[in-house]
Structure formats: C-alpha cells, structure tokens
Amino acid sequence: MLNLLFVCSRNQLRSPTAEAMWQRRPGISARSAGTSPHARRPISPADIRWADVIFVMEPKHQHRLQANFARLLEHTPLHCLDIPDDYRCMDPALMALLEAKVAPYLTSSVAKR
C-alpha cells in the first residue's frame, strides 16, 4: 500500500478532492490535511510519519511543512503541484489537473518500491 498525503491551506477544496480521487485507486491509501491551524483537518506529525509521498498544492505549503516538520520530512518525498486555490471541491478541471500532475510521481514512486 502506498500512502499519499495531500496538503493545502484549509483542507476544504483541493486536498480533499485529491484524497477522494486517489483513495479509490487499488494499492493506494490517501489522506488530506491543511497547514492552517483553522483547517478542517490540521496536519500533524502523525500524518507526516504515515505518508510515503506528500503532495502540497503551493510553494507556501511546502515552506510551512519544511519549517514545522523538517526532521520528519528528511526521508519522505515532498512534491509541489503548483495548483492555485481557484477551484471548487471535486471540480472536474481540478480533478483533471490533479490527475495530470500526480500520476507521473506515482509511476516513479511505485517503481522504487
């Protein structure tokens, strides 16, 4: 099982969409969280430890994770998808973008296992 963690700011639109999309795939377990303390589900050290691969939506999320969890991230791949906060939850355009941006990383992650 490959554990994927998707992170945005408030865990309301982008990362829950990604979680719902990838959770349906065989061999993948997905979670989502937010970097804001006011997120629907704030990210925790347990989330970082659980993840095999972490995807953030914007560079600011990557910076926050590196500032708050540097040691925990040392051996976990962290990828920035560069997806702006311009979409609704489960927006078909967002889903297509997530598919196009996440899939190439998963091919290489699965190959390394």
C-alpha positions as protocol buffer text, in pm:
chain_id: "A"
residue {
  index: 1
  type: MET
  ca { x: 0 y: 0 z: 0 }
}
residue {
  index: 2
  type: LEU
  ca { x: 134 y: 344 z: -98 }
}
residue {
  index: 3
  type: ASN
  ca { x: 33 y: 618 z: 148 }
}
residue {
  index: 4
  type: LEU
  ca { x: -28 y: 957 z: -15 }
}
residue {
  index: 5
  type: LEU
  ca { x: -77 y: 1277 z: 183 }
}
residue {
  index: 6
  type: PHE
  ca { x: -229 y: 1581 z: 9 }
}
residue {
  index: 7
  type: VAL
  ca { x: -188 y: 1922 z: 171 }
}
residue {
  index: 8
  type: CYS
  ca { x: -344 y: 2264 z: 108 }
}
residue {
  index: 9
  type: SER
  ca { x: -422 y: 2554 z: 340 }
}
residue {
  index: 10
  type: ARG
  ca { x: -760 y: 2487 z: 499 }
}
residue {
  index: 11
  type: ASN
  ca { x: -823 y: 2129 z: 383 }
}
residue {
  index: 12
  type: GLN
  ca { x: -1154 y: 2224 z: 229 }
}
residue {
  index: 13
  type: LEU
  ca { x: -1121 y: 2215 z: -152 }
}
residue {
  index: 14
  type: ARG
  ca { x: -803 y: 2098 z: -321 }
}
residue {
  index: 15
  type: SER
  ca { x: -657 y: 1841 z: -84 }
}
residue {
  index: 16
  type: PRO
  ca { x: -993 y: 1671 z: -4 }
}
residue {
  index: 17
  type: THR
  ca { x: -1055 y: 1643 z: -379 }
}
residue {
  index: 18
  type: ALA
  ca { x: -716 y: 1475 z: -425 }
}
residue {
  index: 19
  type: GLU
  ca { x: -780 y: 1244 z: -130 }
}
residue {
  index: 20
  type: ALA
  ca { x: -1117 y: 1136 z: -272 }
}
residue {
  index: 21
  type: MET
  ca { x: -968 y: 1077 z: -617 }
}
residue {
  index: 22
  type: TRP
  ca { x: -666 y: 875 z: -512 }
}
residue {
  index: 23
  type: GLN
  ca { x: -835 y: 686 z: -227 }
}
residue {
  index: 24
  type: ARG
  ca { x: -1032 y: 494 z: -490 }
}
residue {
  index: 25
  type: ARG
  ca { x: -720 y: 353 z: -656 }
}
residue {
  index: 26
  type: PRO
  ca { x: -603 y: 0 z: -582 }
}
residue {
  index: 27
  type: GLY
  ca { x: -285 y: -14 z: -377 }
}
residue {
  index: 28
  type: ILE
  ca { x: -318 y: 348 z: -260 }
}
residue {
  index: 29
  type: SER
  ca { x: -427 y: 493 z: 69 }
}
residue {
  index: 30
  type: ALA
  ca { x: -481 y: 870 z: 74 }
}
residue {
  index: 31
  type: ARG
  ca { x: -528 y: 1138 z: 338 }
}
residue {
  index: 32
  type: SER
  ca { x: -557 y: 1514 z: 327 }
}
residue {
  index: 33
  type: ALA
  ca { x: -474 y: 1790 z: 570 }
}
residue {
  index: 34
  type: GLY
  ca { x: -422 y: 2165 z: 589 }
}
residue {
  index: 35
  type: THR
  ca { x: -137 y: 2386 z: 701 }
}
residue {
  index: 36
  type: SER
  ca { x: -365 y: 2639 z: 873 }
}
residue {
  index: 37
  type: PRO
  ca { x: -447 y: 2591 z: 1240 }
}
residue {
  index: 38
  type: HIS
  ca { x: -806 y: 2658 z: 1128 }
}
residue {
  index: 39
  type: ALA
  ca { x: -801 y: 2379 z: 869 }
}
residue {
  index: 40
  type: ARG
  ca { x: -1081 y: 2126 z: 866 }
}
residue {
  index: 41
  type: ARG
  ca { x: -806 y: 1875 z: 949 }
}
residue {
  index: 42
  type: PRO
  ca { x: -475 y: 2038 z: 1051 }
}
residue {
  index: 43
  type: ILE
  ca { x: -164 y: 1845 z: 954 }
}
residue {
  index: 44
  type: SER
  ca { x: 8 y: 1655 z: 1235 }
}
residue {
  index: 45
  type: PRO
  ca { x: 340 y: 1479 z: 1289 }
}
residue {
  index: 46
  type: ALA
  ca { x: 148 y: 1150 z: 1266 }
}
residue {
  index: 47
  type: ASP
  ca { x: 38 y: 1242 z: 912 }
}
residue {
  index: 48
  type: ILE
  ca { x: 398 y: 1306 z: 808 }
}
residue {
  index: 49
  type: ARG
  ca { x: 515 y: 975 z: 959 }
}
residue {
  index: 50
  type: TRP
  ca { x: 229 y: 788 z: 787 }
}
residue {
  index: 51
  type: ALA
  ca { x: 298 y: 927 z: 438 }
}
residue {
  index: 52
  type: ASP
  ca { x: 517 y: 762 z: 177 }
}
residue {
  index: 53
  type: VAL
  ca { x: 478 y: 1062 z: -52 }
}
residue {
  index: 54
  type: ILE
  ca { x: 349 y: 1412 z: 28 }
}
residue {
  index: 55
  type: PHE
  ca { x: 193 y: 1646 z: -228 }
}
residue {
  index: 56
  type: VAL
  ca { x: 140 y: 2013 z: -149 }
}
residue {
  index: 57
  type: MET
  ca { x: -68 y: 2243 z: -365 }
}
residue {
  index: 58
  type: GLU
  ca { x: 151 y: 2557 z: -349 }
}
residue {
  index: 59
  type: PRO
  ca { x: 508 y: 2653 z: -255 }
}
residue {
  index: 60
  type: LYS
  ca { x: 383 y: 2823 z: 65 }
}
residue {
  index: 61
  type: HIS
  ca { x: 257 y: 2485 z: 188 }
}
residue {
  index: 62
  type: GLN
  ca { x: 595 y: 2327 z: 118 }
}
residue {
  index: 63
  type: HIS
  ca { x: 771 y: 2605 z: 311 }
}
residue {
  index: 64
  type: ARG
  ca { x: 537 y: 2564 z: 609 }
}
residue {
  index: 65
  type: LEU
  ca { x: 590 y: 2190 z: 621 }
}
residue {
  index: 66
  type: GLN
  ca { x: 966 y: 2227 z: 597 }
}
residue {
  index: 67
  type: ALA
  ca { x: 963 y: 2492 z: 871 }
}
residue {
  index: 68
  type: ASN
  ca { x: 745 y: 2288 z: 1107 }
}
residue {
  index: 69
  type: PHE
  ca { x: 845 y: 1928 z: 1029 }
}
residue {
  index: 70
  type: ALA
  ca { x: 1199 y: 1939 z: 886 }
}
residue {
  index: 71
  type: ARG
  ca { x: 1329 y: 1630 z: 1067 }
}
residue {
  index: 72
  type: LEU
  ca { x: 1021 y: 1422 z: 993 }
}
residue {
  index: 73
  type: LEU
  ca { x: 1044 y: 1511 z: 623 }
}
residue {
  index: 74
  type: GLU
  ca { x: 1406 y: 1401 z: 580 }
}
residue {
  index: 75
  type: HIS
  ca { x: 1317 y: 1068 z: 417 }
}
residue {
  index: 76
  type: THR
  ca { x: 976 y: 1146 z: 267 }
}
residue {
  index: 77
  type: PRO
  ca { x: 943 y: 1275 z: -90 }
}
residue {
  index: 78
  type: LEU
  ca { x: 765 y: 1613 z: -94 }
}
residue {
  index: 79
  type: HIS
  ca { x: 631 y: 1747 z: -424 }
}
residue {
  index: 80
  type: CYS
  ca { x: 472 y: 2082 z: -500 }
}
residue {
  index: 81
  type: LEU
  ca { x: 192 y: 2055 z: -757 }
}
residue {
  index: 82
  type: ASP
  ca { x: 158 y: 2432 z: -817 }
}
residue {
  index: 83
  type: ILE
  ca { x: -222 y: 2423 z: -813 }
}
residue {
  index: 84
  type: PRO
  ca { x: -373 y: 2761 z: -717 }
}
residue {
  index: 85
  type: ASP
  ca { x: -676 y: 2799 z: -492 }
}
residue {
  index: 86
  type: ASP
  ca { x: -907 y: 2866 z: -789 }
}
residue {
  index: 87
  type: TYR
  ca { x: -1129 y: 2557 z: -780 }
}
residue {
  index: 88
  type: ARG
  ca { x: -1431 y: 2413 z: -603 }
}
residue {
  index: 89
  type: CYS
  ca { x: -1420 y: 2077 z: -430 }
}
residue {
  index: 90
  type: MET
  ca { x: -1447 y: 1796 z: -687 }
}
residue {
  index: 91
  type: ASP
  ca { x: -1432 y: 2049 z: -973 }
}
residue {
  index: 92
  type: PRO
  ca { x: -1374 y: 1847 z: -1295 }
}
residue {
  index: 93
  type: ALA
  ca { x: -1097 y: 2090 z: -1402 }
}
residue {
  index: 94
  type: LEU
  ca { x: -924 y: 2043 z: -1064 }
}
residue {
  index: 95
  type: MET
  ca { x: -958 y: 1666 z: -1091 }
}
residue {
  index: 96
  type: ALA
  ca { x: -804 y: 1666 z: -1439 }
}
residue {
  index: 97
  type: LEU
  ca { x: -517 y: 1884 z: -1318 }
}
residue {
  index: 98
  type: LEU
  ca { x: -454 y: 1660 z: -1016 }
}
residue {
  index: 99
  type: GLU
  ca { x: -455 y: 1351 z: -1236 }
}
residue {
  index: 100
  type: ALA
  ca { x: -205 y: 1503 z: -1477 }
}
residue {
  index: 101
  type: LYS
  ca { x: 29 y: 1631 z: -1204 }
}
residue {
  index: 102
  type: VAL
  ca { x: 20 y: 1343 z: -953 }
}
residue {
  index: 103
  type: ALA
  ca { x: 28 y: 1039 z: -1184 }
}
residue {
  index: 104
  type: PRO
  ca { x: 391 y: 1086 z: -1305 }
}
residue {
  index: 105
  type: TYR
  ca { x: 518 y: 1094 z: -946 }
}
residue {
  index: 106
  type: LEU
  ca { x: 331 y: 776 z: -862 }
}
residue {
  index: 107
  type: THR
  ca { x: 484 y: 587 z: -1152 }
}
residue {
  index: 108
  type: SER
  ca { x: 832 y: 665 z: -1018 }
}
residue {
  index: 109
  type: SER
  ca { x: 731 y: 602 z: -654 }
}
residue {
  index: 110
  type: VAL
  ca { x: 586 y: 260 z: -732 }
}
residue {
  index: 111
  type: ALA
  ca { x: 890 y: 169 z: -939 }
}
residue {
  index: 112
  type: LYS
  ca { x: 1119 y: 245 z: -640 }
}
residue {
  index: 113
  type: ARG
  ca { x: 929 y: 8 z: -409 }
}
